[in-house]
Structure formats: structure tokens, C-alpha cells
Amino acid sequence: MNTPSELKYTKDHEWIKIEGNVATIGITDFAQGELGDIVYVDVDTVDDDLNGGDVFGSVEAVKTVSDLFLPIAGKVIEFNSELEDQPELLNTDPYGNGWIIKLEIADGADHAELLSAEDYQAIIG
């Protein structure tokens, strides 16, 4: 299972890469493996201010739909438009071209719930 050490993770299987006050967010390799073939990504929260833990979208796979939870508070500033025509990027490149949103991190956003790669690996076994 691929779990890049430079990223942070959530118990809900999202990853987050923080660069300054902007975070890139996607789902983990483990999550895409559990979901199976992803056929649609729905994000209608661009320009919305959300709290950590809020649902920012959903991922539809052949057999299920799964909500996407925001790891930390902020404003959704971009959706990866490549996913509109190529949702399978979440399966083939979850940590690269398969990113889902970019977030402008809220001042004072709580990072305490974010997990290191090692902590996340311990959760998924």
C-alpha cells in the first residue's frame, strides 16, 4: 500500500498536502482500492467555507457512493476538472493527477486530527 511520508492523512482515508496556506486534498491509495473502479466525482463546494469534518463532495464507484470529508477548515478554491472526464485518475494516480480539491486553509485551522503516514498505516493495517 502506497502511503507517501510527506503527506498527512485522516481516519476517513483522505490525504492532505499543505503548502503555505493552501492544501491539496485527495483520497488515499487504500480508499481507492476499497472503492474499486471510480466512475464519478461530485464536488459542488467550490467557493464554500467549510469546517474540518464537513462533507465537501462524493466519489461514486461501480458498487457504492462515498462521502468526502474535509480534513481541516477552509475555503474550497479549486476542483480538479480533469476528474470530470477521467474519474479513474483516483484509481490510477491517487496522490498525483488524481487530487480532488485545493483548499485555502482557514486561520487557526486545527491540524491536531491529521495523521502521519506511520499512524495511518497502523490504522489500515
C-alpha positions as CSV (number, residue, x, y, z in Angstrom):
1,M,0.0,0.0,0.0
2,N,1.4,3.3,-1.1
3,T,1.5,5.9,1.7
4,P,3.8,8.8,0.9
5,S,5.5,10.1,4.1
6,E,5.4,13.8,3.0
7,L,1.5,13.8,3.2
8,K,-0.8,13.9,6.2
9,Y,-3.9,11.6,6.4
10,T,-7.3,11.3,8.1
11,K,-9.1,8.3,9.6
12,D,-11.7,8.8,6.8
13,H,-8.9,7.9,4.2
14,E,-8.3,11.4,2.7
15,W,-4.8,12.7,2.3
16,I,-3.7,16.3,2.6
17,K,-0.6,18.1,1.3
18,I,-0.1,21.5,2.9
19,E,1.9,24.2,1.1
20,G,1.8,27.6,2.9
21,N,-1.9,28.3,3.4
22,V,-3.1,26.1,0.5
23,A,-3.8,22.4,0.9
24,T,-4.3,19.8,-1.8
25,I,-6.7,17.0,-0.9
26,G,-7.5,13.6,-2.3
27,I,-8.3,10.0,-1.3
28,T,-5.7,7.5,-0.3
29,D,-4.5,4.5,-2.3
30,F,-6.2,2.3,0.4
31,A,-9.5,4.2,-0.2
32,Q,-9.5,3.8,-4.0
33,G,-8.6,0.1,-3.6
34,E,-11.6,-0.4,-1.3
35,L,-14.0,1.6,-3.5
36,G,-13.0,-0.2,-6.7
37,D,-13.5,1.4,-10.1
38,I,-14.4,5.1,-9.6
39,V,-16.8,6.4,-12.2
40,Y,-17.8,9.8,-11.0
41,V,-16.5,12.6,-8.6
42,D,-19.0,15.2,-7.4
43,V,-17.8,18.4,-5.8
44,D,-20.2,21.3,-5.6
45,T,-18.5,23.2,-2.7
46,V,-16.1,25.4,-4.7
47,D,-16.0,28.9,-3.1
48,D,-17.6,27.5,0.1
49,D,-16.2,28.0,3.6
50,L,-16.3,24.6,5.4
51,N,-15.3,23.2,8.8
52,G,-13.0,20.3,9.3
53,G,-15.1,17.1,9.1
54,D,-17.7,18.6,6.7
55,V,-18.6,16.7,3.6
56,F,-17.1,18.5,0.5
57,G,-18.2,16.1,-2.1
58,S,-18.6,12.4,-3.0
59,V,-17.0,9.7,-5.1
60,E,-19.1,7.2,-7.0
61,A,-17.7,3.8,-7.7
62,V,-19.4,0.9,-9.6
63,K,-20.9,-0.5,-6.4
64,T,-21.1,2.4,-3.9
65,V,-21.0,6.1,-3.3
66,S,-18.7,7.5,-0.6
67,D,-18.8,11.0,1.0
68,L,-15.5,13.0,1.1
69,F,-14.7,14.7,4.4
70,L,-12.6,17.9,4.7
71,P,-9.5,17.2,6.8
72,I,-9.3,20.8,8.1
73,A,-11.3,24.1,7.9
74,G,-11.0,26.4,5.0
75,K,-12.4,27.6,1.7
76,V,-12.6,25.3,-1.3
77,I,-10.8,27.2,-4.1
78,E,-10.4,24.7,-6.9
79,F,-11.8,21.4,-8.1
80,N,-9.6,19.1,-10.3
81,S,-11.5,19.5,-13.6
82,E,-9.6,16.6,-15.1
83,L,-11.7,14.3,-12.9
84,E,-14.9,15.3,-14.8
85,D,-13.7,13.3,-17.9
86,Q,-11.2,11.0,-16.1
87,P,-12.6,10.0,-12.7
88,E,-10.4,6.9,-12.9
89,L,-7.4,9.1,-12.1
90,L,-8.4,8.5,-8.5
91,N,-7.6,4.8,-9.1
92,T,-4.5,5.1,-11.2
93,D,-2.8,8.1,-9.6
94,P,-4.4,9.0,-6.2
95,Y,-1.5,11.1,-5.0
96,G,-0.7,12.8,-8.2
97,N,-3.1,13.7,-11.0
98,G,-6.0,12.2,-9.0
99,W,-6.1,15.1,-6.4
100,I,-9.6,16.3,-5.8
101,I,-9.6,19.8,-4.4
102,K,-7.4,22.7,-3.3
103,L,-8.3,24.4,-0.1
104,E,-7.4,27.8,1.3
105,I,-6.7,26.9,4.9
106,A,-8.7,28.9,7.5
107,D,-6.7,31.0,10.0
108,G,-6.3,28.9,13.1
109,A,-7.4,25.6,11.4
110,D,-6.8,22.7,13.7
111,H,-4.2,20.2,12.4
112,A,-4.4,18.0,15.5
113,E,-6.5,15.3,13.9
114,L,-4.2,14.8,11.0
115,L,-2.2,11.6,10.9
116,S,1.4,10.9,9.9
117,A,2.0,8.2,7.2
118,E,3.0,5.8,10.0
119,D,-0.1,6.5,12.1
120,Y,-2.3,6.0,9.0
121,Q,-0.6,2.7,8.1
122,A,-1.3,1.5,11.7
123,I,-5.0,2.2,11.2
124,I,-5.3,0.4,7.9
125,G,-3.1,-2.5,8.9
